[in-house]
Amino acid sequence: MNENNCCPNCGSERFITEPNQYDVINFENGNFNVIRSESTDDQYEVFCEECNEEIDFNGSLDKGQIILKING
Ligand SMILES: [Zn+2]
């Protein structure tokens, strides 16, 4: 298990997207991988499947690890 690929809040390795679909995705090798998708959009709003914290999509791509979208 790579902690960089987990939610910093709860440690979940699975994430979901909103608002249109609930695509299931994970984060590996510095990128988001869609496990199950019905969407053609390449821009996601990503939330942790377990604790529903919003993930910073572009920040996570920049850092190569899961970053929460939290101010302060
Ligand atoms: Zn979480």
N, CA, C, O and the ligand as a Tripos MOL2 file, in Angstrom:
@<TRIPOS>MOLECULE
protein
  289   287    73     0     0
PROTEIN
NO_CHARGES

@<TRIPOS>ATOM
      1 N           0.8490   -1.2010    0.0000 N.3       1 MET1
      2 CA          0.0000    0.0000    0.0000 C.3       1 MET1
      3 C           0.8780    1.2410    0.0000 C.2       1 MET1
      4 O           1.7630    1.3780    0.8450 O.2       1 MET1
      5 N           0.6410    2.1320   -0.9290 N.am      2 ASN2
      6 CA          1.3830    3.3830   -1.0300 C.3       2 ASN2
      7 C           0.5630    4.5050   -0.4180 C.2       2 ASN2
      8 O          -0.5050    4.8520   -0.9220 O.2       2 ASN2
      9 N           1.0660    5.0680    0.6690 N.am      3 GLU3
     10 CA          0.2750    6.0780    1.3770 C.3       3 GLU3
     11 C           0.0330    7.3270    0.5290 C.2       3 GLU3
     12 O          -0.9130    8.0730    0.7810 O.2       3 GLU3
     13 N           0.8720    7.5550   -0.4620 N.am      4 ASN4
     14 CA          0.6400    8.6850   -1.3520 C.3       4 ASN4
     15 C          -0.6440    8.5330   -2.1510 C.2       4 ASN4
     16 O          -1.2060    9.5160   -2.6340 O.2       4 ASN4
     17 N          -1.1030    7.2960   -2.2870 N.am      5 ASN5
     18 CA         -2.2900    7.0230   -3.0890 C.3       5 ASN5
     19 C          -3.5510    6.9410   -2.2470 C.2       5 ASN5
     20 O          -4.6240    6.6200   -2.7590 O.2       5 ASN5
     21 N          -3.4280    7.2290   -0.9600 N.am      6 CYS6
     22 CA         -4.5590    7.1130   -0.0430 C.3       6 CYS6
     23 C          -5.0560    8.4850    0.3760 C.2       6 CYS6
     24 O          -4.3260    9.4750    0.3270 O.2       6 CYS6
     25 N          -6.3170    8.5210    0.7900 N.am      7 CYS7
     26 CA         -6.8610    9.7370    1.3780 C.3       7 CYS7
     27 C          -6.0640   10.1040    2.6280 C.2       7 CYS7
     28 O          -5.9080    9.2810    3.5300 O.2       7 CYS7
     29 N          -5.5530   11.3520    2.6840 N.am      8 PRO8
     30 CA         -4.7920   11.7590    3.8720 C.3       8 PRO8
     31 C          -5.6470   11.7910    5.1280 C.2       8 PRO8
     32 O          -5.1210   11.7470    6.2410 O.2       8 PRO8
     33 N          -6.9420   11.8670    4.9610 N.am      9 ASN9
     34 CA         -7.8510   11.9820    6.1020 C.3       9 ASN9
     35 C          -8.1770   10.6300    6.7180 C.2       9 ASN9
     36 O          -8.1340   10.4720    7.9380 O.2       9 ASN9
     37 N          -8.5030    9.6560    5.8750 N.am     10 CYS10
     38 CA         -8.9920    8.3830    6.4040 C.3      10 CYS10
     39 C          -8.2490    7.1680    5.8670 C.2      10 CYS10
     40 O          -8.4420    6.0590    6.3650 O.2      10 CYS10
     41 N          -7.3960    7.3580    4.8500 N.am     11 GLY11
     42 CA         -6.6010    6.2460    4.3470 C.3      11 GLY11
     43 C          -7.2740    5.4170    3.2770 C.2      11 GLY11
     44 O          -6.7190    4.4100    2.8370 O.2      11 GLY11
     45 N          -8.4780    5.8260    2.8410 N.am     12 SER12
     46 CA         -9.1490    5.0960    1.7780 C.3      12 SER12
     47 C          -8.3580    5.1820    0.4800 C.2      12 SER12
     48 O          -7.7410    6.2050    0.1850 O.2      12 SER12
     49 N          -8.3810    4.1000   -0.2890 N.am     13 GLU13
     50 CA         -7.7040    4.0870   -1.5800 C.3      13 GLU13
     51 C          -8.6800    4.2370   -2.7340 C.2      13 GLU13
     52 O          -8.2900    4.1580   -3.8990 O.2      13 GLU13
     53 N          -9.9310    4.4510   -2.4140 N.am     14 ARG14
     54 CA        -10.9330    4.5770   -3.4620 C.3      14 ARG14
     55 C         -11.6070    5.9410   -3.3780 C.2      14 ARG14
     56 O         -11.8760    6.4640   -2.2960 O.2      14 ARG14
     57 N         -11.8680    6.4940   -4.5500 N.am     15 PHE15
     58 CA        -12.4240    7.8290   -4.6480 C.3      15 PHE15
     59 C         -13.5640    7.8290   -5.6480 C.2      15 PHE15
     60 O         -13.6550    6.9570   -6.5130 O.2      15 PHE15
     61 N         -14.4360    8.8260   -5.5140 N.am     16 ILE16
     62 CA        -15.5720    8.9270   -6.4140 C.3      16 ILE16
     63 C         -15.6120   10.3170   -7.0110 C.2      16 ILE16
     64 O         -15.0030   11.2500   -6.4870 O.2      16 ILE16
     65 N         -16.3310   10.4460   -8.1080 N.am     17 THR17
     66 CA        -16.4500   11.7380   -8.7630 C.3      17 THR17
     67 C         -17.8870   12.2360   -8.6970 C.2      17 THR17
     68 O         -18.8340   11.4520   -8.6390 O.2      17 THR17
     69 N         -18.0210   13.5250   -8.7060 N.am     18 GLU18
     70 CA        -19.3200   14.1840   -8.7400 C.3      18 GLU18
     71 C         -19.2640   15.2960   -9.7630 C.2      18 GLU18
     72 O         -18.1660   15.6710  -10.1750 O.2      18 GLU18
     73 N         -20.3810   15.8430  -10.1950 N.am     19 PRO19
     74 CA        -21.7010   15.5170   -9.6990 C.3      19 PRO19
     75 C         -22.4690   14.5240  -10.5640 C.2      19 PRO19
     76 O         -23.4750   13.9700  -10.1210 O.2      19 PRO19
     77 N         -22.0120   14.2940  -11.7860 N.am     20 ASN20
     78 CA        -22.8600   13.5870  -12.7460 C.3      20 ASN20
     79 C         -22.8560   12.0780  -12.5380 C.2      20 ASN20
     80 O         -23.9060   11.4350  -12.5120 O.2      20 ASN20
     81 N         -21.6730   11.5370  -12.3930 N.am     21 GLN21
     82 CA        -21.5570   10.1010  -12.2380 C.3      21 GLN21
     83 C         -20.8360    9.7950  -10.9420 C.2      21 GLN21
     84 O         -20.1980   10.6680  -10.3540 O.2      21 GLN21
     85 N         -20.9350    8.6160  -10.5220 N.am     22 TYR22
     86 CA        -20.1250    8.1520   -9.4150 C.3      22 TYR22
     87 C         -19.0750    7.1870   -9.9450 C.2      22 TYR22
     88 O         -19.0520    6.0010   -9.6150 O.2      22 TYR22
     89 N         -18.2110    7.7440  -10.7770 N.am     23 ASP23
     90 CA        -17.1040    6.9400  -11.2540 C.3      23 ASP23
     91 C         -16.2310    6.5420  -10.0760 C.2      23 ASP23
     92 O         -16.0150    7.3260   -9.1520 O.2      23 ASP23
     93 N         -15.7450    5.3480  -10.1200 N.am     24 VAL24
     94 CA        -14.8190    4.8950   -9.0890 C.3      24 VAL24
     95 C         -13.4070    4.9780   -9.6430 C.2      24 VAL24
     96 O         -13.1030    4.4380  -10.7070 O.2      24 VAL24
     97 N         -12.5590    5.6600   -8.9020 N.am     25 ILE25
     98 CA        -11.1970    5.8430   -9.3810 C.3      25 ILE25
     99 C         -10.2090    5.5680   -8.2560 C.2      25 ILE25
    100 O         -10.5740    5.5940   -7.0800 O.2      25 ILE25
    101 N          -8.9830    5.3100   -8.6100 N.am     26 ASN26
    102 CA         -7.9130    5.2750   -7.6300 C.3      26 ASN26
    103 C          -6.7490    6.0980   -8.1560 C.2      26 ASN26
    104 O          -6.8270    6.6850   -9.2350 O.2      26 ASN26
    105 N          -5.6750    6.1370   -7.3890 N.am     27 PHE27
    106 CA         -4.5400    6.9870   -7.7190 C.3      27 PHE27
    107 C          -3.2860    6.1300   -7.6960 C.2      27 PHE27
    108 O          -2.8870    5.6210   -6.6490 O.2      27 PHE27
    109 N          -2.6670    5.9760   -8.8630 N.am     28 GLU28
    110 CA         -1.4700    5.1530   -8.9580 C.3      28 GLU28
    111 C          -0.4560    5.8370   -9.8410 C.2      28 GLU28
    112 O          -0.8000    6.4460  -10.8540 O.2      28 GLU28
    113 N           0.8040    5.7300   -9.4450 N.am     29 ASN29
    114 CA          1.9060    6.2430  -10.2580 C.3      29 ASN29
    115 C           1.6970    7.7020  -10.6440 C.2      29 ASN29
    116 O           2.0170    8.1160  -11.7580 O.2      29 ASN29
    117 N           1.1530    8.4760   -9.7020 N.am     30 GLY30
    118 CA          1.0070    9.8990   -9.9150 C.3      30 GLY30
    119 C          -0.1280   10.2970  -10.8200 C.2      30 GLY30
    120 O          -0.1580   11.4230  -11.3170 O.2      30 GLY30
    121 N          -1.0630    9.3990  -11.0430 N.am     31 ASN31
    122 CA         -2.1760    9.7450  -11.9020 C.3      31 ASN31
    123 C          -3.4470    9.0660  -11.4280 C.2      31 ASN31
    124 O          -3.4080    8.0520  -10.7310 O.2      31 ASN31
    125 N          -4.5780    9.6450  -11.8200 N.am     32 PHE32
    126 CA         -5.8720    9.0720  -11.4900 C.3      32 PHE32
    127 C          -6.2410    8.0160  -12.5230 C.2      32 PHE32
    128 O          -6.1290    8.2370  -13.7280 O.2      32 PHE32
    129 N          -6.6750    6.8860  -12.0340 N.am     33 ASN33
    130 CA         -7.1050    5.8100  -12.9110 C.3      33 ASN33
    131 C          -8.5790    5.5300  -12.6640 C.2      33 ASN33
    132 O          -9.0020    5.2830  -11.5350 O.2      33 ASN33
    133 N          -9.3380    5.5740  -13.7290 N.am     34 VAL34
    134 CA        -10.7620    5.3280  -13.6100 C.3      34 VAL34
    135 C         -11.0030    3.8220  -13.6290 C.2      34 VAL34
    136 O         -10.7110    3.1410  -14.6120 O.2      34 VAL34
    137 N         -11.5420    3.3230  -12.5250 N.am     35 ILE35
    138 CA        -11.8360    1.9000  -12.4350 C.3      35 ILE35
    139 C         -13.1330    1.5950  -13.1740 C.2      35 ILE35
    140 O         -13.2330    0.6110  -13.9070 O.2      35 ILE35
    141 N         -14.1280    2.4630  -12.9630 N.am     36 ARG36
    142 CA        -15.4150    2.2720  -13.6210 C.3      36 ARG36
    143 C         -15.9330    3.6330  -14.0100 C.2      36 ARG36
    144 O         -16.1550    4.4760  -13.1410 O.2      36 ARG36
    145 N         -16.1300    3.8710  -15.2760 N.am     37 SER37
    146 CA        -16.4870    5.2030  -15.7370 C.3      37 SER37
    147 C         -17.6060    5.1800  -16.7460 C.2      37 SER37
    148 O         -17.6670    4.3200  -17.6240 O.2      37 SER37
    149 N         -18.4800    6.1360  -16.6020 N.am     38 GLU38
    150 CA        -19.4880    6.3470  -17.6290 C.3      38 GLU38
    151 C         -19.3820    7.7600  -18.1820 C.2      38 GLU38
    152 O         -20.2630    8.2320  -18.9010 O.2      38 GLU38
    153 N         -18.3030    8.4130  -17.8370 N.am     39 SER39
    154 CA        -18.1270    9.8140  -18.1950 C.3      39 SER39
    155 C         -17.0670    9.9740  -19.2640 C.2      39 SER39
    156 O         -16.1200    9.1910  -19.3430 O.2      39 SER39
    157 N         -17.2390   11.0130  -20.0970 N.am     40 THR40
    158 CA        -16.2220   11.3150  -21.0850 C.3      40 THR40
    159 C         -15.4540   12.5790  -20.7110 C.2      40 THR40
    160 O         -14.5300   12.9810  -21.4180 O.2      40 THR40
    161 N         -15.8340   13.1960  -19.6100 N.am     41 ASP41
    162 CA        -15.1170   14.3860  -19.1700 C.3      41 ASP41
    163 C         -13.7220   14.0240  -18.6990 C.2      41 ASP41
    164 O         -13.5070   12.9540  -18.1300 O.2      41 ASP41
    165 N         -12.7860   14.9100  -18.9340 N.am     42 ASP42
    166 CA        -11.4350   14.6630  -18.4440 C.3      42 ASP42
    167 C         -11.1280   15.5370  -17.2320 C.2      42 ASP42
    168 O         -10.0130   15.5130  -16.7110 O.2      42 ASP42
    169 N         -12.1100   16.3030  -16.7880 N.am     43 GLN43
    170 CA        -11.9350   17.0890  -15.5700 C.3      43 GLN43
    171 C         -12.9070   16.5790  -14.5200 C.2      43 GLN43
    172 O         -14.1140   16.5350  -14.7580 O.2      43 GLN43
    173 N         -12.3990   16.2010  -13.3840 N.am     44 TYR44
    174 CA        -13.2260   15.5910  -12.3620 C.3      44 TYR44
    175 C         -13.2630   16.4390  -11.1000 C.2      44 TYR44
    176 O         -12.3050   17.1310  -10.7510 O.2      44 TYR44
    177 N         -14.3950   16.3580  -10.4360 N.am     45 GLU45
    178 CA        -14.4040   16.7000   -9.0240 C.3      45 GLU45
    179 C         -14.3390   15.3780   -8.2830 C.2      45 GLU45
    180 O         -15.1770   14.4960   -8.4730 O.2      45 GLU45
    181 N         -13.3400   15.2570   -7.4430 N.am     46 VAL46
    182 CA        -13.0370   13.9680   -6.8400 C.3      46 VAL46
    183 C         -13.2260   14.0350   -5.3300 C.2      46 VAL46
    184 O         -12.7870   14.9760   -4.6680 O.2      46 VAL46
    185 N         -13.8840   13.0220   -4.8140 N.am     47 PHE47
    186 CA        -14.1190   12.9460   -3.3750 C.3      47 PHE47
    187 C         -13.7140   11.5780   -2.8740 C.2      47 PHE47
    188 O         -13.7860   10.5830   -3.5950 O.2      47 PHE47
    189 N         -13.2840   11.5480   -1.6200 N.am     48 CYS48
    190 CA        -12.9870   10.2740   -0.9950 C.3      48 CYS48
    191 C         -14.2660    9.4580   -0.8540 C.2      48 CYS48
    192 O         -15.3040    9.9810   -0.4480 O.2      48 CYS48
    193 N         -14.1860    8.1790   -1.1880 N.am     49 GLU49
    194 CA        -15.3690    7.3250   -1.0920 C.3      49 GLU49
    195 C         -15.7770    7.1120    0.3590 C.2      49 GLU49
    196 O         -16.9560    6.9170    0.6520 O.2      49 GLU49
    197 N         -14.8060    7.1470    1.2680 N.am     50 GLU50
    198 CA        -15.0970    6.8290    2.6610 C.3      50 GLU50
    199 C         -15.5480    8.0500    3.4610 C.2      50 GLU50
    200 O         -16.5930    8.0140    4.1110 O.2      50 GLU50
    201 N         -14.7660    9.1270    3.4170 N.am     51 CYS51
    202 CA        -15.0370   10.2670    4.2950 C.3      51 CYS51
    203 C         -15.5860   11.4680    3.5430 C.2      51 CYS51
    204 O         -15.9360   12.4760    4.1570 O.2      51 CYS51
    205 N         -15.6660   11.3720    2.2150 N.am     52 ASN52
    206 CA        -16.2730   12.4100    1.3750 C.3      52 ASN52
    207 C         -15.5080   13.7260    1.3670 C.2      52 ASN52
    208 O         -16.0400   14.7530    0.9450 O.2      52 ASN52
    209 N         -14.2620   13.6990    1.8320 N.am     53 GLU53
    210 CA        -13.4420   14.9030    1.6880 C.3      53 GLU53
    211 C         -13.1600   15.1350    0.2070 C.2      53 GLU53
    212 O         -12.9240   14.1890   -0.5440 O.2      53 GLU53
    213 N         -13.1870   16.4180   -0.2120 N.am     54 GLU54
    214 CA        -12.8940   16.7000   -1.6140 C.3      54 GLU54
    215 C         -11.3860   16.6360   -1.8570 C.2      54 GLU54
    216 O         -10.5840   17.1460   -1.0750 O.2      54 GLU54
    217 N         -11.0380   16.0020   -2.9520 N.am     55 ILE55
    218 CA         -9.6380   15.8570   -3.3330 C.3      55 ILE55
    219 C          -9.2680   16.9700   -4.3080 C.2      55 ILE55
    220 O         -10.0470   17.3210   -5.1940 O.2      55 ILE55
    221 N          -8.0590   17.5240   -4.1300 N.am     56 ASP56
    222 CA         -7.5430   18.5260   -5.0610 C.3      56 ASP56
    223 C          -7.0100   17.7970   -6.2920 C.2      56 ASP56
    224 O          -5.8960   17.2750   -6.2850 O.2      56 ASP56
    225 N          -7.8230   17.7710   -7.3470 N.am     57 PHE57
    226 CA         -7.5000   16.9810   -8.5410 C.3      57 PHE57
    227 C          -6.1540   17.4010   -9.1350 C.2      57 PHE57
    228 O          -5.2370   16.5900   -9.2640 O.2      57 PHE57
    229 N          -6.0520   18.6940   -9.4960 N.am     58 ASN58
    230 CA         -4.8250   19.1550  -10.1460 C.3      58 ASN58
    231 C          -3.6420   19.1700   -9.1840 C.2      58 ASN58
    232 O          -2.5070   18.9030   -9.5770 O.2      58 ASN58
    233 N          -3.9180   19.4850   -7.9230 N.am     59 GLY59
    234 CA         -2.8550   19.4670   -6.9200 C.3      59 GLY59
    235 C          -2.2840   18.0740   -6.7370 C.2      59 GLY59
    236 O          -1.0760   17.9000   -6.5730 O.2      59 GLY59
    237 N          -3.1580   17.0890   -6.7660 N.am     60 SER60
    238 CA         -2.7010   15.7090   -6.6300 C.3      60 SER60
    239 C          -1.8460   15.3000   -7.8290 C.2      60 SER60
    240 O          -0.8420   14.6040   -7.6800 O.2      60 SER60
    241 N          -2.2550   15.7390   -9.0110 N.am     61 LEU61
    242 CA         -1.4560   15.4460  -10.1990 C.3      61 LEU61
    243 C          -0.1000   16.1270  -10.1140 C.2      61 LEU61
    244 O           0.9180   15.5400  -10.4810 O.2      61 LEU61
    245 N          -0.0840   17.3790   -9.6230 N.am     62 ASP62
    246 CA          1.1760   18.1080   -9.5210 C.3      62 ASP62
    247 C           2.1220   17.4520   -8.5370 C.2      62 ASP62
    248 O           3.3200   17.3370   -8.7930 O.2      62 ASP62
    249 N           1.5710   17.0170   -7.3920 N.am     63 LYS63
    250 CA          2.4100   16.4860   -6.3200 C.3      63 LYS63
    251 C           2.6990   14.9920   -6.4880 C.2      63 LYS63
    252 O           3.6490   14.4690   -5.9060 O.2      63 LYS63
    253 N           1.8790   14.3170   -7.2810 N.am     64 GLY64
    254 CA          2.0460   12.8830   -7.4100 C.3      64 GLY64
    255 C           1.5400   12.1260   -6.2120 C.2      64 GLY64
    256 O           1.9140   10.9730   -5.9960 O.2      64 GLY64
    257 N           0.6980   12.7600   -5.4340 N.am     65 GLN65
    258 CA          0.0700   12.0910   -4.3040 C.3      65 GLN65
    259 C          -1.2700   12.7400   -4.0270 C.2      65 GLN65
    260 O          -1.5400   13.8550   -4.4740 O.2      65 GLN65
    261 N          -2.1110   12.0270   -3.2820 N.am     66 ILE66
    262 CA         -3.4290   12.5540   -2.9900 C.3      66 ILE66
    263 C          -3.3380   13.7530   -2.0580 C.2      66 ILE66
    264 O          -2.7560   13.6760   -0.9760 O.2      66 ILE66
    265 N          -3.9250   14.8640   -2.5000 N.am     67 ILE67
    266 CA         -3.9620   16.0960   -1.7150 C.3      67 ILE67
    267 C          -5.4320   16.4630   -1.4920 C.2      67 ILE67
    268 O          -6.2370   16.4450   -2.4230 O.2      67 ILE67
    269 N          -5.7620   16.7910   -0.2590 N.am     68 LEU68
    270 CA         -7.1220   17.2240    0.0220 C.3      68 LEU68
    271 C          -7.3060   18.6790   -0.3950 C.2      68 LEU68
    272 O          -6.3850   19.4910   -0.3070 O.2      68 LEU68
    273 N          -8.5260   18.9890   -0.8550 N.am     69 LYS69
    274 CA         -8.8510   20.3460   -1.2650 C.3      69 LYS69
    275 C          -9.3920   21.0940   -0.0520 C.2      69 LYS69
    276 O         -10.6020   21.2700    0.0930 O.2      69 LYS69
    277 N          -8.5050   21.5200    0.7940 N.am     70 ILE70
    278 CA         -8.8850   22.1990    2.0270 C.3      70 ILE70
    279 C          -8.0950   23.4930    2.1390 C.2      70 ILE70
    280 O          -6.8860   23.5230    1.9090 O.2      70 ILE70
    281 N          -8.7840   24.5410    2.4900 N.am     71 ASN71
    282 CA         -8.1190   25.8210    2.7270 C.3      71 ASN71
    283 C          -7.6870   25.9050    4.1710 C.2      71 ASN71
    284 O          -8.4730   25.6380    5.0790 O.2      71 ASN71
    285 N          -6.4380   26.2760    4.3850 N.am     72 GLY72
    286 CA         -5.8950   26.3650    5.7370 C.3      72 GLY72
    287 C          -5.4910   25.0100    6.1730 C.2      72 GLY72
    288 O          -5.0030   24.8410    7.2910 O.2      72 GLY72
    289 ZN        -11.0580    9.8190    3.1890 Zn       73 ZN73
@<TRIPOS>BOND
     1     1     2 1
     2     2     3 1
     3     3     4 2
     4     3     5 am
     5     5     6 1
     6     6     7 1
     7     7     8 2
     8     7     9 am
     9     9    10 1
    10    10    11 1
    11    11    12 2
    12    11    13 am
    13    13    14 1
    14    14    15 1
    15    15    16 2
    16    15    17 am
    17    17    18 1
    18    18    19 1
    19    19    20 2
    20    19    21 am
    21    21    22 1
    22    22    23 1
    23    23    24 2
    24    23    25 am
    25    25    26 1
    26    26    27 1
    27    27    28 2
    28    27    29 am
    29    29    30 1
    30    30    31 1
    31    31    32 2
    32    31    33 am
    33    33    34 1
    34    34    35 1
    35    35    36 2
    36    35    37 am
    37    37    38 1
    38    38    39 1
    39    39    40 2
    40    39    41 am
    41    41    42 1
    42    42    43 1
    43    43    44 2
    44    43    45 am
    45    45    46 1
    46    46    47 1
    47    47    48 2
    48    47    49 am
    49    49    50 1
    50    50    51 1
    51    51    52 2
    52    51    53 am
    53    53    54 1
    54    54    55 1
    55    55    56 2
    56    55    57 am
    57    57    58 1
    58    58    59 1
    59    59    60 2
    60    59    61 am
    61    61    62 1
    62    62    63 1
    63    63    64 2
    64    63    65 am
    65    65    66 1
    66    66    67 1
    67    67    68 2
    68    67    69 am
    69    69    70 1
    70    70    71 1
    71    71    72 2
    72    71    73 am
    73    73    74 1
    74    74    75 1
    75    75    76 2
    76    75    77 am
    77    77    78 1
    78    78    79 1
    79    79    80 2
    80    79    81 am
    81    81    82 1
    82    82    83 1
    83    83    84 2
    84    83    85 am
    85    85    86 1
    86    86    87 1
    87    87    88 2
    88    87    89 am
    89    89    90 1
    90    90    91 1
    91    91    92 2
    92    91    93 am
    93    93    94 1
    94    94    95 1
    95    95    96 2
    96    95    97 am
    97    97    98 1
    98    98    99 1
    99    99   100 2
   100    99   101 am
   101   101   102 1
   102   102   103 1
   103   103   104 2
   104   103   105 am
   105   105   106 1
   106   106   107 1
   107   107   108 2
   108   107   109 am
   109   109   110 1
   110   110   111 1
   111   111   112 2
   112   111   113 am
   113   113   114 1
   114   114   115 1
   115   115   116 2
   116   115   117 am
   117   117   118 1
   118   118   119 1
   119   119   120 2
   120   119   121 am
   121   121   122 1
   122   122   123 1
   123   123   124 2
   124   123   125 am
   125   125   126 1
   126   126   127 1
   127   127   128 2
   128   127   129 am
   129   129   130 1
   130   130   131 1
   131   131   132 2
   132   131   133 am
   133   133   134 1
   134   134   135 1
   135   135   136 2
   136   135   137 am
   137   137   138 1
   138   138   139 1
   139   139   140 2
   140   139   141 am
   141   141   142 1
   142   142   143 1
   143   143   144 2
   144   143   145 am
   145   145   146 1
   146   146   147 1
   147   147   148 2
   148   147   149 am
   149   149   150 1
   150   150   151 1
   151   151   152 2
   152   151   153 am
   153   153   154 1
   154   154   155 1
   155   155   156 2
   156   155   157 am
   157   157   158 1
   158   158   159 1
   159   159   160 2
   160   159   161 am
   161   161   162 1
   162   162   163 1
   163   163   164 2
   164   163   165 am
   165   165   166 1
   166   166   167 1
   167   167   168 2
   168   167   169 am
   169   169   170 1
   170   170   171 1
   171   171   172 2
   172   171   173 am
   173   173   174 1
   174   174   175 1
   175   175   176 2
   176   175   177 am
   177   177   178 1
   178   178   179 1
   179   179   180 2
   180   179   181 am
   181   181   182 1
   182   182   183 1
   183   183   184 2
   184   183   185 am
   185   185   186 1
   186   186   187 1
   187   187   188 2
   188   187   189 am
   189   189   190 1
   190   190   191 1
   191   191   192 2
   192   191   193 am
   193   193   194 1
   194   194   195 1
   195   195   196 2
   196   195   197 am
   197   197   198 1
   198   198   199 1
   199   199   200 2
   200   199   201 am
   201   201   202 1
   202   202   203 1
   203   203   204 2
   204   203   205 am
   205   205   206 1
   206   206   207 1
   207   207   208 2
   208   207   209 am
   209   209   210 1
   210   210   211 1
   211   211   212 2
   212   211   213 am
   213   213   214 1
   214   214   215 1
   215   215   216 2
   216   215   217 am
   217   217   218 1
   218   218   219 1
   219   219   220 2
   220   219   221 am
   221   221   222 1
   222   222   223 1
   223   223   224 2
   224   223   225 am
   225   225   226 1
   226   226   227 1
   227   227   228 2
   228   227   229 am
   229   229   230 1
   230   230   231 1
   231   231   232 2
   232   231   233 am
   233   233   234 1
   234   234   235 1
   235   235   236 2
   236   235   237 am
   237   237   238 1
   238   238   239 1
   239   239   240 2
   240   239   241 am
   241   241   242 1
   242   242   243 1
   243   243   244 2
   244   243   245 am
   245   245   246 1
   246   246   247 1
   247   247   248 2
   248   247   249 am
   249   249   250 1
   250   250   251 1
   251   251   252 2
   252   251   253 am
   253   253   254 1
   254   254   255 1
   255   255   256 2
   256   255   257 am
   257   257   258 1
   258   258   259 1
   259   259   260 2
   260   259   261 am
   261   261   262 1
   262   262   263 1
   263   263   264 2
   264   263   265 am
   265   265   266 1
   266   266   267 1
   267   267   268 2
   268   267   269 am
   269   269   270 1
   270   270   271 1
   271   271   272 2
   272   271   273 am
   273   273   274 1
   274   274   275 1
   275   275   276 2
   276   275   277 am
   277   277   278 1
   278   278   279 1
   279   279   280 2
   280   279   281 am
   281   281   282 1
   282   282   283 1
   283   283   284 2
   284   283   285 am
   285   285   286 1
   286   286   287 1
   287   287   288 2
@<TRIPOS>SUBSTRUCTURE
     1 MET1         2 RESIDUE 1 A MET
     2 ASN2         6 RESIDUE 1 A ASN
     3 GLU3        10 RESIDUE 1 A GLU
     4 ASN4        14 RESIDUE 1 A ASN
     5 ASN5        18 RESIDUE 1 A ASN
     6 CYS6        22 RESIDUE 1 A CYS
     7 CYS7        26 RESIDUE 1 A CYS
     8 PRO8        30 RESIDUE 1 A PRO
     9 ASN9        34 RESIDUE 1 A ASN
    10 CYS10       38 RESIDUE 1 A CYS
    11 GLY11       42 RESIDUE 1 A GLY
    12 SER12       46 RESIDUE 1 A SER
    13 GLU13       50 RESIDUE 1 A GLU
    14 ARG14       54 RESIDUE 1 A ARG
    15 PHE15       58 RESIDUE 1 A PHE
    16 ILE16       62 RESIDUE 1 A ILE
    17 THR17       66 RESIDUE 1 A THR
    18 GLU18       70 RESIDUE 1 A GLU
    19 PRO19       74 RESIDUE 1 A PRO
    20 ASN20       78 RESIDUE 1 A ASN
    21 GLN21       82 RESIDUE 1 A GLN
    22 TYR22       86 RESIDUE 1 A TYR
    23 ASP23       90 RESIDUE 1 A ASP
    24 VAL24       94 RESIDUE 1 A VAL
    25 ILE25       98 RESIDUE 1 A ILE
    26 ASN26      102 RESIDUE 1 A ASN
    27 PHE27      106 RESIDUE 1 A PHE
    28 GLU28      110 RESIDUE 1 A GLU
    29 ASN29      114 RESIDUE 1 A ASN
    30 GLY30      118 RESIDUE 1 A GLY
    31 ASN31      122 RESIDUE 1 A ASN
    32 PHE32      126 RESIDUE 1 A PHE
    33 ASN33      130 RESIDUE 1 A ASN
    34 VAL34      134 RESIDUE 1 A VAL
    35 ILE35      138 RESIDUE 1 A ILE
    36 ARG36      142 RESIDUE 1 A ARG
    37 SER37      146 RESIDUE 1 A SER
    38 GLU38      150 RESIDUE 1 A GLU
    39 SER39      154 RESIDUE 1 A SER
    40 THR40      158 RESIDUE 1 A THR
    41 ASP41      162 RESIDUE 1 A ASP
    42 ASP42      166 RESIDUE 1 A ASP
    43 GLN43      170 RESIDUE 1 A GLN
    44 TYR44      174 RESIDUE 1 A TYR
    45 GLU45      178 RESIDUE 1 A GLU
    46 VAL46      182 RESIDUE 1 A VAL
    47 PHE47      186 RESIDUE 1 A PHE
    48 CYS48      190 RESIDUE 1 A CYS
    49 GLU49      194 RESIDUE 1 A GLU
    50 GLU50      198 RESIDUE 1 A GLU
    51 CYS51      202 RESIDUE 1 A CYS
    52 ASN52      206 RESIDUE 1 A ASN
    53 GLU53      210 RESIDUE 1 A GLU
    54 GLU54      214 RESIDUE 1 A GLU
    55 ILE55      218 RESIDUE 1 A ILE
    56 ASP56      222 RESIDUE 1 A ASP
    57 PHE57      226 RESIDUE 1 A PHE
    58 ASN58      230 RESIDUE 1 A ASN
    59 GLY59      234 RESIDUE 1 A GLY
    60 SER60      238 RESIDUE 1 A SER
    61 LEU61      242 RESIDUE 1 A LEU
    62 ASP62      246 RESIDUE 1 A ASP
    63 LYS63      250 RESIDUE 1 A LYS
    64 GLY64      254 RESIDUE 1 A GLY
    65 GLN65      258 RESIDUE 1 A GLN
    66 ILE66      262 RESIDUE 1 A ILE
    67 ILE67      266 RESIDUE 1 A ILE
    68 LEU68      270 RESIDUE 1 A LEU
    69 LYS69      274 RESIDUE 1 A LYS
    70 ILE70      278 RESIDUE 1 A ILE
    71 ASN71      282 RESIDUE 1 A ASN
    72 GLY72      286 RESIDUE 1 A GLY
    73 ZN73       289 GROUP 0 **** ****
